């Protein structure tokens, strides 16, 4: 790790980062995560027979809505004009999981990693909520930023 933590001032108090001097650039971030569950639960989701309805469709919308509300949820995040949010959920039979990937774009002075992470987290929580009645052992796992581009720190791709 290099560099200082920008969300703290010289005295250690939390602060919102001043991005006013940063260049306006295209910013993109992708995050991924998984909801691991029993094979029977995954099959129910895939068939669309969950009592609460279309699990993947509802979770997709929840993730998109969450990305747009990130600044309301994370105290020091800047409110950003998002230009694109995609949330893709897929059934992964091999791992008995729903895989989630969110990509967020903007043109601005700060990145959208938090928005992508928020989208994945809320989509995963929505999957959990919609089928928890039949599977309380589900696990939300491995949520992380896998891609970021734009701004001073440039390009990042997870290994």
Helices and strands as residue ranges (DSSP letters): E 25-36, H 39-47, H 55-68, H 70-73, E 82-92, E 97-108, H 113-131, E 139-149, E 156-157
